[in-house]
Amino acid sequence: MDPLAQAAFGGSVVSAFFSPTATLSRRAGETFTPPTTLLRAPVAYETFREARLADDGEAIVLSVRRHAPHQRIRATFVAPDGTAGTPVTISDHARSATQPVLDVAPDGTAVAAWAWHDPAG
């Protein structure tokens, strides 16, 4: 079970924290639908850290991919019908990145931030 869930627009809940699976539970009256898989990590060394929904139901999921020589932050867009786009690396290829955070406005505008490791320490 994912240890953290984030409220989404329309009362839905998305979850993607230190997990290879991002889930979505839609609001159904005064309860929620059972969690359904929104996205699965494409490789064993990638975990999801953040997920948010826009008003139209489009999801943005951030993952951390541990791969030599540097750990990277990737973003994947998932359409309201469940169709996932191709993951895009959004962190610098020259530095190892960690601790991504994500915020999404109702219109789908998104901003992500993360920490990166300075080679000099």
All heavy atoms as an XYZ file, in Angstrom:
898
protein
N       0.832     -1.177      0.000
C       0.000      0.000      0.000
C       0.879      1.243      0.000
O       1.882      1.308      0.690
C      -0.876     -0.051      1.239
C      -2.044      0.847      1.213
S      -3.548     -0.113      1.099
C      -4.653      1.229      1.047
N       0.516      2.255     -0.751
C       1.274      3.495     -0.793
C       1.121      4.246      0.526
O       0.017      4.365      1.045
C       0.770      4.388     -1.929
C       1.049      3.785     -3.291
O       1.929      2.924     -3.377
O       0.381      4.182     -4.258
N       2.204      4.788      1.095
C       2.107      5.452      2.379
C       1.582      6.882      2.312
O       1.393      7.500      3.341
C       3.545      5.439      2.885
C       4.361      5.432      1.658
C       3.563      4.655      0.636
N       1.358      7.440      1.147
C       0.915      8.814      1.041
C      -0.019      8.963     -0.148
O       0.219      8.416     -1.214
C       2.130      9.741      0.839
C       1.849     11.223      0.705
C       1.299     11.774      2.018
C       3.094     11.966      0.308
N      -1.093      9.706      0.038
C      -2.035      9.993     -1.047
C      -2.251     11.497     -1.097
O      -2.248     12.164     -0.069
C      -3.355      9.277     -0.810
N      -2.433     12.027     -2.297
C      -2.645     13.449     -2.471
C      -4.044     13.701     -3.011
O      -4.486     12.993     -3.927
C      -1.621     14.039     -3.449
C      -0.188     13.936     -2.972
C       0.537     12.746     -3.556
O       0.164     12.177     -4.554
N       1.598     12.336     -2.889
N      -4.712     14.701     -2.445
C      -6.029     15.075     -2.951
C      -5.868     15.655     -4.348
O      -4.885     16.314     -4.657
C      -6.672     16.103     -2.025
N      -6.833     15.379     -5.196
C      -6.819     15.882     -6.565
C      -8.109     16.634     -6.825
O      -9.062     16.548     -6.053
C      -6.661     14.720     -7.545
N      -8.147     17.361     -7.909
C      -9.329     18.138     -8.254
C     -10.527     17.220     -8.455
O     -10.393     16.101     -8.916
C      -9.055     18.981     -9.496
C      -7.935     19.962     -9.288
C      -6.702     19.756     -9.865
C      -8.113     21.047     -8.462
C      -5.655     20.637     -9.646
C      -7.077     21.940     -8.225
C      -5.850     21.734     -8.818
N     -11.695     17.691     -8.051
C     -12.901     16.896     -8.172
C     -13.058     15.892     -7.048
O     -13.957     15.075     -7.056
N     -12.160     15.946     -6.045
C     -12.273     15.055     -4.905
C     -11.610     13.710     -5.073
O     -11.692     12.872     -4.192
N     -10.948     13.462     -6.180
C     -10.252     12.192     -6.380
C      -8.976     12.159     -5.545
O      -8.542     13.180     -5.019
C      -9.911     11.999     -7.854
O     -11.083     11.950     -8.626
N      -8.372     10.994     -5.439
C      -7.128     10.833     -4.697
C      -6.141     10.088     -5.590
O      -6.462      9.034     -6.129
C      -7.359     10.031     -3.398
C      -6.042      9.784     -2.682
C      -8.327     10.760     -2.489
N      -4.948     10.653     -5.747
C      -3.884      9.975     -6.489
C      -2.777      9.633     -5.515
O      -2.542     10.348     -4.545
C      -3.333     10.827     -7.662
C      -4.333     10.932     -8.779
C      -2.906     12.199     -7.210
N      -2.110      8.524     -5.754
C      -1.057      8.075     -4.863
C       0.104      7.559     -5.688
O      -0.083      6.788     -6.617
C      -1.596      6.972     -3.952
O      -0.602      6.587     -3.051
N       1.309      8.010     -5.326
C       2.512      7.586     -6.050
C       3.725      7.943     -5.221
O       4.485      8.816     -5.566
C       2.587      8.265     -7.400
N       3.913      7.282     -4.112
C       4.998      7.666     -3.220
C       5.865      6.458     -2.911
O       5.417      5.531     -2.245
C       4.417      8.264     -1.934
C       5.433      8.890     -1.041
C       6.043     10.073     -1.402
C       5.789      8.294      0.143
C       6.989     10.672     -0.582
C       6.736      8.876      0.972
C       7.335     10.068      0.609
N       7.103      6.452     -3.390
C       8.043      5.347     -3.206
C       7.443      4.022     -3.652
O       7.595      3.010     -2.984
C       8.501      5.255     -1.742
C       9.379      6.382     -1.328
C       8.890      7.392     -0.522
C      10.686      6.445     -1.752
C       9.699      8.450     -0.139
C      11.503      7.498     -1.375
C      11.004      8.502     -0.565
N       6.772      4.035     -4.768
C       6.087      2.844     -5.253
C       6.339      2.676     -6.745
O       6.506      3.652     -7.456
C       4.587      2.999     -4.996
O       3.869      1.961     -5.601
N       6.324      1.437     -7.245
C       6.431      1.237     -8.690
C       5.082      1.381     -9.397
O       4.982      1.208    -10.590
C       6.964     -0.192     -8.806
C       6.457     -0.864     -7.575
C       6.417      0.189     -6.500
N       4.031      1.719     -8.632
C       2.701      1.871     -9.215
C       2.050      3.156     -8.712
O       2.036      3.407     -7.507
C       1.798      0.678     -8.832
O       2.444     -0.524     -9.228
C       0.449      0.769     -9.524
N       1.516      3.947     -9.625
C       0.720      5.118     -9.258
C      -0.742      4.699     -9.346
O      -1.143      4.016    -10.288
C       0.998      6.276    -10.212
N      -1.539      5.092     -8.347
C      -2.939      4.683     -8.317
C      -3.864      5.893     -8.301
O      -3.460      6.993     -7.939
C      -3.252      3.800     -7.091
O      -2.997      4.551     -5.900
C      -2.419      2.535     -7.098
N      -5.128      5.648     -8.664
C      -6.145      6.692     -8.690
C      -7.436      6.132     -8.114
O      -7.876      5.044     -8.497
C      -6.382      7.165    -10.127
C      -7.550      8.117    -10.364
C      -7.323      9.450     -9.664
C      -7.760      8.337    -11.854
N      -8.027      6.876     -7.171
C      -9.351      6.561     -6.633
C     -10.233      7.773     -6.896
O      -9.958      8.864     -6.394
C      -9.287      6.293     -5.124
O      -8.527      5.157     -4.850
N     -11.261      7.596     -7.700
C     -12.149      8.712     -8.035
C     -13.238      8.842     -6.985
O     -13.671      7.866     -6.383
C     -12.764      8.499     -9.407
C     -11.727      8.528    -10.523
C     -12.372      8.713    -11.880
N     -11.378      8.697    -12.919
C     -10.693      9.769    -13.322
N     -10.904     10.926    -12.769
N      -9.806      9.664    -14.289
N     -13.673     10.067     -6.800
C     -14.764     10.305     -5.867
C     -16.050      9.763     -6.463
O     -16.342      9.963     -7.633
C     -14.901     11.788     -5.583
C     -15.924     12.045     -4.520
C     -15.864     13.436     -4.028
N     -16.850     13.593     -2.965
C     -17.117     14.708     -2.394
N     -16.469     15.790     -2.754
N     -18.015     14.786     -1.446
N     -16.824      9.063     -5.633
C     -18.103      8.499     -6.045
C     -19.112      8.808     -4.936
O     -19.273      8.029     -3.999
C     -17.987      6.997     -6.272
N     -19.734      9.967     -5.031
C     -20.645     10.393     -3.978
C     -19.877     10.709     -2.718
O     -18.971     11.533     -2.728
N     -20.203     10.024     -1.626
C     -19.511     10.264     -0.364
C     -18.429      9.228     -0.093
O     -17.949      9.091      1.034
C     -20.525     10.289      0.781
C     -21.444     11.485      0.681
C     -22.329     11.633      1.906
O     -21.980     11.107      2.980
O     -23.368     12.282      1.765
N     -18.035      8.487     -1.099
C     -16.991      7.477     -0.954
C     -16.052      7.569     -2.160
O     -16.135      8.507     -2.942
C     -17.613      6.063     -0.817
O     -16.569      5.149     -0.518
C     -18.355      5.657     -2.069
N     -15.160      6.602     -2.303
C     -14.210      6.564     -3.406
C     -14.301      5.216     -4.109
O     -14.634      4.206     -3.499
C     -12.771      6.747     -2.907
C     -12.513      8.096     -2.324
C     -12.596      8.304     -0.955
C     -12.211      9.167     -3.134
C     -12.369      9.548     -0.410
C     -11.980     10.415     -2.604
C     -12.062     10.617     -1.234
N     -13.976      5.216     -5.383
C     -13.862      3.951     -6.103
C     -12.616      3.226     -5.583
O     -11.711      3.865     -5.042
C     -13.725      4.174     -7.616
O     -12.514      4.917     -7.865
C     -14.924      4.928     -8.189
N     -12.544      1.910     -5.729
C     -11.308      1.209     -5.335
C     -10.129      1.768     -6.140
O     -10.296      2.187     -7.292
C     -11.583     -0.244     -5.709
C     -13.063     -0.354     -5.767
C     -13.561      0.990     -6.217
N      -8.925      1.789     -5.551
C      -7.761      2.288     -6.300
C      -7.548      1.481     -7.579
O      -7.611      0.257     -7.566
C      -6.596      2.075     -5.335
C      -7.215      1.935     -3.996
C      -8.575      1.348     -4.221
N      -7.324      2.195     -8.663
C      -6.994      1.556     -9.930
C      -5.599      2.001    -10.338
O      -5.150      3.084     -9.974
C      -7.992      1.913    -11.048
O      -8.013      3.333    -11.209
C      -9.387      1.419    -10.720
N      -4.926      1.171    -11.082
C      -3.576      1.497    -11.528
C      -3.644      2.599    -12.566
O      -4.319      2.486    -13.578
C      -2.886      0.263    -12.112
O      -2.784     -0.718    -11.082
C      -1.500      0.596    -12.637
N      -2.947      3.686    -12.282
C      -2.832      4.795    -13.202
C      -1.625      4.597    -14.109
O      -1.681      4.843    -15.304
C      -2.694      6.089    -12.393
C      -2.674      7.409    -13.102
C      -3.990      7.643    -13.830
C      -2.435      8.536    -12.112
N      -0.536      4.096    -13.519
C       0.712      3.939    -14.258
C       1.618      2.976    -13.498
O       1.659      3.005    -12.275
C       1.389      5.314    -14.372
C       2.575      5.491    -15.281
C       2.209      5.216    -16.736
C       3.119      6.906    -15.154
N       2.338      2.131    -14.228
C       3.343      1.243    -13.633
C       4.724      1.683    -14.108
O       4.896      2.087    -15.254
C       3.114     -0.201    -14.068
C       1.919     -0.845    -13.452
C       1.933     -2.355    -13.734
N       0.661     -2.963    -13.425
C       0.241     -3.267    -12.207
N       0.999     -2.991    -11.181
N      -0.932     -3.812    -12.008
N       5.689      1.563    -13.221
C       7.063      1.917    -13.579
C       7.541      0.998    -14.697
O       7.314     -0.215    -14.648
C       7.967      1.801    -12.374
N       8.214      1.556    -15.711
C       8.659      0.735    -16.840
C       9.838     -0.185    -16.523
O      10.066     -1.147    -17.224
C       9.044      1.770    -17.895
C       9.359      3.002    -17.123
C       8.509      2.967    -15.892
N      10.568      0.123    -15.452
C      11.742     -0.681    -15.090
C      11.793     -0.844    -13.567
O      11.221     -0.055    -12.822
C      13.056     -0.038    -15.592
C      13.152     -0.079    -17.109
C      13.186      1.380    -15.094
N      12.511     -1.855    -13.106
C      12.574     -2.166    -11.674
C      13.254     -1.075    -10.854
O      12.993     -0.930     -9.672
C      13.274     -3.494    -11.463
N      14.131     -0.297    -11.458
C      14.879      0.715    -10.707
C      14.267      2.113    -10.841
O      14.947      3.118    -10.711
C      16.359      0.721    -11.111
C      16.597      0.620    -12.593
C      16.598      1.752    -13.389
C      16.820     -0.618    -13.195
C      16.812      1.658    -14.749
C      17.041     -0.718    -14.549
C      17.029      0.423    -15.328
O      17.234      0.329    -16.669
N      12.967      2.168    -11.072
C      12.255      3.446    -11.143
C      11.072      3.393    -10.185
O      10.325      2.418    -10.155
C      11.765      3.701    -12.572
C      11.156      5.062    -12.752
C      11.060      5.457    -14.220
O      11.433      4.657    -15.097
O      10.604      6.574    -14.482
N      10.911      4.446     -9.368
C       9.774      4.522     -8.444
C       9.077      5.869     -8.622
O       9.709      6.876     -8.938
C      10.197      4.375     -6.973
O      11.158      5.374     -6.656
C      10.759      2.995     -6.697
N       7.776      5.847     -8.380
C       7.000      7.087     -8.474
C       7.059      7.818     -7.145
O       7.046      7.209     -6.086
C       5.552      6.778     -8.856
C       5.439      6.159    -10.217
C       4.907      4.904    -10.376
C       5.892      6.837    -11.334
C       4.813      4.327    -11.634
C       5.811      6.271    -12.588
C       5.263      5.006    -12.738
N       7.110      9.149     -7.212
C       7.213      9.961     -6.009
C       6.074     10.958     -5.873
O       5.694     11.296     -4.775
C       8.535     10.718     -5.990
C       9.747      9.829     -5.975
C       9.836      9.065     -4.646
N      10.972      8.180     -4.640
C      12.163      8.497     -4.179
N      12.370      9.682     -3.678
N      13.130      7.628     -4.216
N       5.547     11.466     -6.968
C       4.498     12.477     -6.922
C       3.526     12.248     -8.068
O       3.927     11.828     -9.153
C       5.088     13.888     -7.090
C       5.956     14.351     -5.956
C       5.174     14.959     -4.826
O       3.991     15.338     -5.009
O       5.737     15.063     -3.732
N       2.254     12.537     -7.823
C       1.236     12.470     -8.872
C       0.182     13.513     -8.567
O      -0.193     13.709     -7.410
C       0.612     11.089     -8.944
N      -0.301     14.179     -9.588
C      -1.341     15.195     -9.423
C      -2.271     15.132    -10.638
O      -1.879     14.692    -11.715
C      -0.749     16.597     -9.334
C       0.173     16.832     -8.157
C      -0.610     16.994     -6.878
N       0.231     17.479     -5.807
C       0.881     16.724     -4.943
N       0.816     15.415     -5.050
N       1.596     17.234     -3.977
N      -3.506     15.626    -10.442
C      -4.498     15.678    -11.515
C      -4.871     17.111    -11.827
O      -4.961     17.948    -10.933
C      -5.794     14.960    -11.095
C      -5.805     13.457    -10.979
C      -7.176     12.997    -10.503
C      -5.463     12.810    -12.300
N      -5.128     17.375    -13.097
C      -5.721     18.638    -13.533
C      -7.243     18.468    -13.494
O      -7.753     17.355    -13.357
C      -5.251     18.990    -14.941
N      -7.977     19.567    -13.622
C      -9.444     19.518    -13.602
C     -10.028     18.584    -14.651
O     -11.051     17.957    -14.433
C     -10.028     20.916    -13.826
C     -10.351     21.614    -12.521
O     -10.282     20.977    -11.450
O     -10.684     22.814    -12.575
N      -9.363     18.495    -15.814
C      -9.898     17.660    -16.894
C      -9.596     16.174    -16.712
O      -9.971     15.353    -17.539
C      -9.393     18.140    -18.252
C      -7.890     17.950    -18.456
O      -7.204     17.442    -17.531
O      -7.401     18.297    -19.541
N      -8.894     15.822    -15.624
C      -8.586     14.422    -15.353
C      -7.230     13.967    -15.846
O      -6.837     12.824    -15.615
N      -6.484     14.833    -16.531
C      -5.137     14.465    -16.965
C      -4.236     14.394    -15.738
O      -4.294     15.256    -14.859
C      -4.570     15.482    -17.949
C      -3.167     15.111    -18.422
C      -2.603     16.090    -19.427
O      -2.801     17.307    -19.259
O      -1.963     15.633    -20.376
N      -3.415     13.360    -15.648
C      -2.499     13.186    -14.526
C      -1.073     13.456    -14.969
O      -0.706     13.217    -16.123
C      -2.603     11.766    -13.977
N      -0.286     13.949    -14.029
C       1.150     14.104    -14.222
C       1.803     13.321    -13.088
O       1.465     13.509    -11.919
C       1.577     15.574    -14.194
C       0.844     16.355    -15.280
C       3.089     15.693    -14.360
C       1.001     17.851    -15.171
N       2.715     12.418    -13.447
C       3.368     11.558    -12.470
C       4.875     11.772    -12.567
O       5.439     11.701    -13.653
C       3.027     10.071    -12.731
C       3.678      9.182    -11.688
C       1.513      9.856    -12.759
N       5.517     12.047    -11.419
C       6.973     12.184    -11.373
C       7.579     10.907    -10.818
O       7.062     10.320     -9.871
C       7.395     13.339    -10.471
C       7.065     14.749    -10.912
C       7.712     15.752     -9.950
C       7.505     15.023    -12.333
N       8.681     10.505    -11.405
C       9.391      9.322    -10.923
C      10.865      9.630    -10.759
O      11.386     10.594    -11.316
C       9.208      8.152    -11.893
O       9.733      8.478    -13.159
N      11.523      8.786     -9.959
C      12.972      8.837     -9.815
C      13.501      7.547    -10.430
O      13.080      6.452    -10.061
C      13.395      8.938     -8.334
C      14.906      8.830     -8.196
C      12.900     10.243     -7.738
N      14.388      7.707    -11.389
C      14.978      6.553    -12.065
C      16.431      6.439    -11.639
O      17.236      7.330    -11.918
C      14.871      6.712    -13.574
C      15.371      5.494    -14.311
C      15.103      5.623    -15.782
N      15.580      4.448    -16.473
C      15.081      3.986    -17.582
N      14.070      4.612    -18.154
N      15.568      2.916    -18.166
N      16.740      5.361    -10.958
C      18.113      5.111    -10.510
C      18.831      4.354    -11.609
O      18.533      3.193    -11.852
C      18.091      4.292     -9.219
C      17.551      5.066     -8.058
C      17.511      4.199     -6.812
N      16.602      4.775     -5.856
C      15.320      4.468     -5.753
N      14.790      3.564     -6.546
N      14.559      5.043     -4.857
N      19.733      5.030    -12.269
C      20.433      4.419    -13.389
C      21.804      5.080    -13.507
O      21.906      6.301    -13.450
C      19.614      4.613    -14.664
C      20.060      3.777    -15.809
N      20.226      2.419    -15.737
C      20.367      4.123    -17.077
C      20.619      1.965    -16.922
N      20.715      2.975    -17.731
N      22.829      4.286    -13.660
C      24.191      4.810    -13.748
C      24.345      5.724    -14.949
O      23.750      5.472    -15.985
C      25.182      3.658    -13.831
N      25.088      6.799    -14.881
C      25.846      7.212    -13.712
C      25.053      8.132    -12.765
O      25.513      8.422    -11.678
C      27.023      7.968    -14.314
C      26.452      8.628    -15.522
C      25.431      7.626    -16.044
N      23.867      8.621    -13.166
C      23.134      9.572    -12.334
C      21.665      9.190    -12.189
O      21.035      8.722    -13.139
C      23.199     10.982    -12.943
C      24.581     11.496    -13.121
N      25.410     11.785    -12.068
C      25.304     11.754    -14.236
C      26.580     12.208    -12.522
N      26.544     12.195    -13.844
N      21.136      9.444    -11.002
C      19.707      9.281    -10.741
C      18.979     10.463    -11.392
O      19.440     11.592    -11.299
C      19.508      9.287     -9.225
C      18.100      9.094     -8.783
C      18.062      8.856     -7.284
O      18.272      7.745     -6.854
N      17.796      9.891     -6.527
N      17.837     10.204    -12.031
C      17.145     11.259    -12.779
C      15.676     11.361    -12.389
O      15.066     10.385    -11.962
C      17.253     10.977    -14.270
C      18.685     11.017    -14.756
C      18.758     10.910    -16.250
N      20.137     10.992    -16.662
C      20.829      9.976    -17.135
N      20.270      8.797    -17.259
N      22.078     10.129    -17.499
N      15.113     12.537    -12.614
C      13.691     12.780    -12.395
C      13.004     12.737    -13.754
O      13.455     13.367    -14.710
C      13.444     14.163    -11.736
C      14.292     14.344    -10.477
C      11.953     14.361    -11.476
C      14.065     13.323     -9.400
N      11.895     11.973    -13.820
C      11.155     11.864    -15.079
C       9.688     12.228    -14.843
O       9.158     12.037    -13.754
C      11.263     10.445    -15.636
C      12.711     10.119    -15.921
C      13.045      8.848    -16.622
N      12.092      7.798    -16.755
C      12.006      7.015    -17.833
N      12.804      7.204    -18.858
N      11.139      6.028    -17.883
N       9.052     12.736    -15.874
C       7.632     13.090    -15.828
C       6.890     12.301    -16.898
O       7.385     12.139    -18.013
C       7.447     14.583    -16.075
N       5.708     11.824    -16.524
C       4.847     11.107    -17.463
C       3.456     11.703    -17.377
O       2.924     11.897    -16.286
C       4.762      9.602    -17.132
O       6.087      9.059    -17.105
C       3.937      8.863    -18.176
N       2.879     12.019    -18.519
C       1.510     12.525    -18.581
C       0.580     11.361    -18.896
O       0.885     10.539    -19.759
C       1.386     13.604    -19.666
C       2.159     14.849    -19.328
C       3.490     14.976    -19.692
C       1.550     15.888    -18.632
C       4.213     16.114    -19.369
C       2.269     17.022    -18.303
C       3.602     17.142    -18.671
N      -0.542     11.302    -18.183
C      -1.534     10.253    -18.396
C      -2.859     10.934    -18.726
O      -3.375     11.723    -17.932
C      -1.700      9.347    -17.151
C      -2.693      8.238    -17.438
C      -0.354      8.774    -16.719
N      -3.391     10.647    -19.915
C      -4.646     11.248    -20.372
C      -5.815     10.750    -19.508
O      -5.721      9.699    -18.882
C      -4.888     10.899    -21.834
N      -6.922     11.497    -19.491
C      -8.085     11.065    -18.709
C      -8.579      9.663    -19.050
O      -9.143      8.978    -18.197
C      -9.143     12.120    -19.032
C      -8.366     13.334    -19.396
C      -7.134     12.807    -20.103
N      -8.340      9.216    -20.285
C      -8.776      7.862    -20.667
C      -7.787      6.774    -20.232
O      -7.982      5.592    -20.502
C      -9.023      7.769    -22.169
C      -7.749      7.876    -23.001
O      -6.634      7.991    -22.441
O      -7.867      7.854    -24.242
N      -6.686      7.171    -19.548
C      -5.704      6.207    -19.056
C      -4.517      5.989    -19.962
O      -3.594      5.253    -19.608
N      -4.485      6.624    -21.116
C      -3.369      6.486    -22.040
C      -2.167      7.263    -21.514
O      -2.252      8.473    -21.307
C      -3.739      7.021    -23.438
O      -4.903      6.349    -23.893
C      -2.595      6.814    -24.422
N      -1.065      6.561    -21.289
C       0.143      7.196    -20.767
C       1.060      7.621    -21.906
O       1.241      6.890    -22.880
C       0.883      6.232    -19.850
N       1.630      8.789    -21.746
C       2.614      9.268    -22.702
C       3.972      8.643    -22.410
O       4.139      7.866    -21.473
N       4.951      8.990    -23.202
C       6.310      8.520    -23.010
C       6.954      9.295    -21.866
O       6.869     10.523    -21.847
C       7.132      8.734    -24.294
O       6.492      8.033    -25.365
C       8.553      8.231    -24.139
N       7.597      8.622    -20.901
C       8.279      9.338    -19.822
C       9.356     10.261    -20.392
O      10.058      9.896    -21.333
C       8.902      8.236    -18.979
C       8.165      7.001    -19.336
C       7.718      7.181    -20.761
N       9.460     11.459    -19.812
C      10.429     12.454    -20.254
C      11.331     12.798    -19.077
O      10.844     13.128    -17.990
C       9.717     13.738    -20.746
C      10.723     14.808    -21.117
C       8.787     13.428    -21.897
N      12.641     12.709    -19.274
C      13.585     13.114    -18.231
C      13.572     14.629    -18.144
O      13.779     15.313    -19.142
C      15.002     12.603    -18.536
O      14.964     11.176    -18.587
C      15.992     13.052    -17.476
N      13.304     15.153    -16.930
C      13.226     16.612    -16.765
C      14.380     17.151    -15.936
O      14.546     18.368    -15.856
C      11.872     17.038    -16.157
C      11.636     16.389    -14.795
C      10.740     16.711    -17.132
C      10.384     16.895    -14.087
N      15.180     16.285    -15.318
C      16.346     16.762    -14.576
C      17.574     16.727    -15.487
O      17.569     16.095    -16.539
C      16.578     15.911    -13.329
O      16.858     14.568    -13.677
N      18.607     17.399    -15.041
C      19.856     17.496    -15.787
C      20.535     16.124    -15.848
O      20.660     15.443    -14.835
C      20.755     18.502    -15.081
C      22.047     18.799    -15.803
O      22.388     18.105    -16.779
O      22.732     19.755    -15.398
N      20.983     15.730    -17.025
C      21.664     14.440    -17.197
C      23.041     14.416    -16.542
O      23.605     13.350    -16.335
C      21.824     14.119    -18.686
C      20.535     13.815    -19.366
N      19.952     12.582    -19.303
C      19.699     14.592    -20.088
C      18.814     12.595    -19.975
N      18.639     13.806    -20.459
N      23.580     15.589    -16.205
C      24.943     15.651    -15.687
C      25.022     15.561    -14.166
O      26.108     15.487    -13.617
C      25.608     16.950    -16.147
N      23.871     15.596    -13.482
C      23.872     15.574    -12.018
C      22.831     14.581    -11.516
O      21.794     14.393    -12.135
C      23.531     16.944    -11.450
C      24.460     18.039    -11.881
C      24.033     19.341    -11.227
N      24.560     20.519    -11.863
C      25.760     21.015    -11.695
N      26.583     20.399    -10.931
N      26.148     22.102    -12.279
N      23.096     14.008    -10.372
C      22.141     13.103     -9.753
C      21.056     13.934     -9.051
O      21.360     14.870     -8.321
C      22.855     12.200     -8.751
O      22.028     11.134     -8.394
N      19.791     13.597     -9.289
C      18.659     14.354     -8.747
C      17.860     13.502     -7.769
O      17.822     12.271     -7.878
C      17.764     14.828     -9.886
N      17.185     14.163     -6.822
C      16.416     13.455     -5.803
C      15.303     14.357     -5.261
O      15.255     15.542     -5.561
C      17.345     12.985     -4.660
O      16.613     12.141     -3.779
C      17.940     14.139     -3.903
N      14.404     13.804     -4.471
C      13.355     14.508     -3.743
C      12.488     15.405     -4.627
O      12.306     16.578     -4.345
C      13.959     15.330     -2.603
C      14.741     14.502     -1.624
C      15.490     15.345     -0.618
O      15.750     16.523     -0.828
N      15.857     14.725      0.489
N      11.882     14.880     -5.677
C      11.040     15.724     -6.520
C       9.736     16.104     -5.819
O       9.207     15.347     -5.005
C      10.760     14.836     -7.729
C      10.812     13.453     -7.176
C      11.892     13.495     -6.131
N       9.273     17.301     -6.120
C       7.959     17.768     -5.675
C       7.238     18.311     -6.893
O       7.860     18.769     -7.857
C       8.043     18.826     -4.557
C       8.586     18.221     -3.283
C       8.881     20.006     -4.988
N       5.910     18.274     -6.850
C       5.103     18.636     -8.013
C       3.862     19.381     -7.553
O       3.272     19.031     -6.534
C       4.689     17.357     -8.753
C       3.696     17.480     -9.909
C       4.330     18.211    -11.090
C       3.235     16.088    -10.341
N       3.471     20.384     -8.310
C       2.193     21.034     -8.085
C       1.554     21.269     -9.442
O       2.246     21.559    -10.418
C       2.361     22.356     -7.341
C       1.091     22.786     -6.629
O       0.097     22.027     -6.637
O       1.074     23.888     -6.068
N       0.236     21.096     -9.507
C      -0.504     21.245    -10.752
C      -1.706     22.146    -10.502
O      -2.461     21.930     -9.554
C      -0.970     19.871    -11.293
C      -1.834     20.032    -12.527
C       0.236     18.997    -11.611
N      -1.884     23.146    -11.362
C      -3.033     24.040    -11.280
C      -4.250     23.366    -11.916
O      -4.104     22.398    -12.672
C      -2.718     25.346    -12.008
N      -5.456     23.859    -11.620
C      -6.657     23.263    -12.210
C      -6.614     23.155    -13.733
O      -7.155     22.220    -14.306
C      -7.785     24.186    -11.751
C      -7.285     24.788    -10.486
C      -5.791     24.937    -10.684
N      -5.933     24.118    -14.406
C      -5.879     24.095    -15.869
C      -4.805     23.162    -16.412
O      -4.620     23.054    -17.621
C      -5.683     25.505    -16.423
C      -4.297     26.086    -16.151
O      -3.467     25.436    -15.467
O      -4.041     27.208    -16.630
N      -4.055     22.479    -15.526
C      -3.035     21.543    -15.965
C      -1.625     22.103    -15.997
O      -0.670     21.369    -16.232
N      -1.473     23.409    -15.761
C      -0.138     23.985    -15.680
C       0.596     23.348    -14.504
O       0.055     23.274    -13.404
C      -0.216     25.513    -15.484
O      -0.953     26.081    -16.563
C       1.176     26.133    -15.431
N       1.810     22.881    -14.744
C       2.540     22.155    -13.710
C       3.910     22.763    -13.472
O       4.518     23.333    -14.374
C       2.704     20.695    -14.123
N       4.374     22.616    -12.233
C       5.737     23.013    -11.889
C       6.316     21.905    -11.016
O       5.638     21.351    -10.150
C       5.786     24.383    -11.168
C       5.021     24.357     -9.857
C       7.214     24.837    -10.954
N       7.558     21.542    -11.314
C       8.255     20.505    -10.555
C       9.588     21.070    -10.075
O      10.180     21.929    -10.732
C       8.492     19.270    -11.424
N      10.032     20.576     -8.939
C      11.337     20.970     -8.402
C      11.960     19.731     -7.771
O      11.254     18.781     -7.420
C      11.172     22.076     -7.371
N      13.269     19.746     -7.637
C      13.979     18.628     -7.034
C      15.327     19.114     -6.550
O      15.781     20.199     -6.899
C      14.167     17.482     -8.025
C      14.794     17.891     -9.311
C      16.145     17.957     -9.593
C      14.143     18.369    -10.489
N      16.349     18.420    -10.876
C      15.130     18.683    -11.438
C      12.808     18.560    -10.825
C      14.814     19.176    -12.710
C      12.501     19.037    -12.094
C      13.510     19.339    -13.006
N      15.952     18.309     -5.727
C      17.309     18.601     -5.250
C      18.286     17.871     -6.174
O      17.966     16.829     -6.717
C      17.472     18.104     -3.822
N      19.474     18.439     -6.343
C      20.496     17.754     -7.110
C      21.796     17.796     -6.337
O      22.001     18.641     -5.482
C      20.663     18.310     -8.522
C      20.892     19.785     -8.640
C      19.931     20.737     -8.793
C      22.145     20.482     -8.640
N      20.499     21.974     -8.869
C      21.860     21.853     -8.785
C      23.453     20.091     -8.521
C      22.854     22.828     -8.806
C      24.453     21.056     -8.543
C      24.143     22.389     -8.695
N      22.639     16.845     -6.640
C      23.896     16.707     -5.902
C      25.017     17.446     -6.630
O      25.259     17.224     -7.807
C      24.258     15.222     -5.771
C      23.196     14.446     -5.060
N      23.052     14.484     -3.694
C      22.213     13.651     -5.512
C      22.033     13.720     -3.346
N      21.503     13.206     -4.427
N      25.668     18.328     -5.903
C      26.791     19.085     -6.428
C      28.038     18.185     -6.375
O      28.393     17.712     -5.299
C      26.994     20.327     -5.573
C      28.089     21.217     -6.085
O      28.894     20.789     -6.935
O      28.158     22.367     -5.625
N      28.692     17.951     -7.531
C      29.871     17.077     -7.535
C      30.958     17.537     -6.561
O      31.715     16.734     -6.049
C      30.378     17.132     -8.970
C      29.209     17.564     -9.778
C      28.374     18.425     -8.870
N      31.007     18.844     -6.270
C      32.019     19.353     -5.359
C      31.642     19.123     -3.894
O      32.432     19.372     -3.002
C      32.234     20.845     -5.605
N      30.410     18.661     -3.643
C      29.972     18.380     -2.281
C      29.139     19.483     -1.711
O      28.806     19.533     -0.579
